[in-house]
Structures are given as C-alpha cells and as structure tokens.
Amino acid sequence: MLFGDEHVRRYEETDGEVGHDWEKGAPCLILTTKGRKTGEDRKFALIYQFDDDNNPVIVASKGGAPEDPGWYKNLQANPEVKAQVKADKFTARARTLAGEERAKLWEKLAAVWPDYNEYAKKTDREIPVVVLERV
C-alpha cells in the first residue's frame, strides 16, 4: 500500500496508473499547495469524488484529529492550488463548502471512504469539505 511521499512519487511517475485506485478502491488525486510559511510546493495524495460540475472534492479529515491538516491550512492562506487526476493536471481554486452543498458531497465521499463518518465522531470540529474549481 502506498502512503505519503512514495504515493505521490509513484502517482506522478505513472500519471496515476499506480496510486489512483487506493485502499478499498478509493480514488486518489494529487493536490499541490504552496506552503503557508515556506512558499514551497507541498504535495499530498488525497481521496476525492467529483461534484455535479466535474470538479474534484476532497475532505480535510486528518483522521478526526482536533486540528485541520497542514494542506488545508496552506490552501486557506493561498486557495490557488494544482491538482492531478490520473494524467489530467490543472490549476484550481479551492473553496470550502458549507450547508446543504457540504452535506451532499460529504455523503458522496463517505460512500467511498466510510471512515470519514468515524473521523467526524472523533472530533469537535466540522471537518472541511473542499471543492477544487478549475481556473
């Protein structure tokens, strides 16, 4: 099973042939953010689903930890990101969802990664759901 930097490396080397279909069949993309402190590119392999407009949607779960993951803090500081879904590489603007839109897409993501529901029970924070809208 691929994790962390190795997951990102193999995904990029193979345009997602290796690493897109991850544990339990969950699809992954590569998200590149600018480090909020360093300004350097930071890459992460994340589970995703598409919204109705074919934009990838991701979840900032950090396994239900009390704080948001670093990549989410990065995109809050600079919402312009890069993404790769298989061989498709593009620039996007990250937008955190709320209300009914968030609830609908949470359910779609939890259908492919049911652990998200368990993570939500472990934390007091509302776990962010983020859409990556192409620019």
Phi, psi and omega in degrees: 000135181272142177217154170055222184300324179295320177300312180300313183300311182293321178300310182294321180297329187247011185050041175085356177302321174250121175109341178292310178270110190253203183305136181058021178079007181292130179282142180237150171239172173251125177252131175244120177246164171269128178302130184292338179257322186263335186076003180274152177295136176233129185243141183218139171268124185225144175292143180214167167217162177266145171277185182294342179261013179067027174264137177292145178235134183232166183236130180268067189277319186049039176062020181086016177298159182291342180242158178292152176293156180303321182297326179289320177297323177298313183286339172293321179286326180214096185288353176279121184229172171243148179222154175223122174243109190054239182269355183277112180248132184205161174267143181217163172249126181276136179224125178281132183272158179218166172057221184298321179298316178297313183300316181298314183283331173303313181298321179295318179288320179294337177293329179264340178221080184302339178301336179304321179295324177291319178300319182297328179287337185275351186228155177272343181280153170280118182292124182293140171245129190234132174259141178254100184268123181302141176242000000 
